[in-house]
Amino acid sequence: MTFMNKVHWTLDPGRCALLLHDLQPHYLERLSDRESVIANAGQIARQCVRQGVPVFASQVPWTREIRERGLMMDMWGRGPGSSSPALDPELGLAEHEVRLLAKRSYSAFCGNDFEVSLRRLGKDSIIIAGVYTSIGCYLSAADAFMRDIRVFLVSDASADFELTDHLAGLAAAAKTCARVVTTAQTLECLRGTARPAFSHRIDVC
């Protein structure tokens, strides 16, 4: 399937940070394409570490009391348990390489200082990889856009419950608040070997 990006942003490693969105075992175990998401997100994250690009990871924290979940409890239940890791071990990242963000709702900007951290680091762009495309990834992208932060949403390093949901999330992001890119294009830019701009069209299989 082909998406038409409305923006022509170029990913500049010096201006961006990586957001690994909710890549916790609790959420990944529900995916049929878990291995490919972990592999692609892991590649991007490790390249970011090598290039000195900050890596953030949002996480839904364990709640001691049900009321801490707010309306998320009505929609999704209690969330990850107390023993659930903040980041899937198969990503191959050391704890000191990742800045953890506890979030209280769908957006990675909710209930923490993510925006402040980006501003202090001099970053005005983020790469998003993770789950779920049409929910947290998309709403984090929209939230970033409304804060004048450019978003590059990686099509094959993100996933959803169903392929149709994933494609819908990518289409909505490309139309309203982000540039949809692939893992290969992202790595190309991070290594400094990219063409001046991404192609207009992204083929998502």
Secondary structure, DSSP 8 states (H G I E B T S, - for coil): -EEE-S------GGGEEEEEES--HHHHTT-TTHHHHHHHHHHHHHHHHHHT--EEEEE----SSGGGGTTHHHHH-S-S-TTS-SS-GGG---GGG-EEEE-SSSSTTTTS-HHHHHHHTT--EEEEEEE-IIIIIHHHHHHHHTTT-EEEEEEEEEE-SSHHHHHHHHHHHHHHT-EEE-HHHHHHHHTT---SS--SEEE--
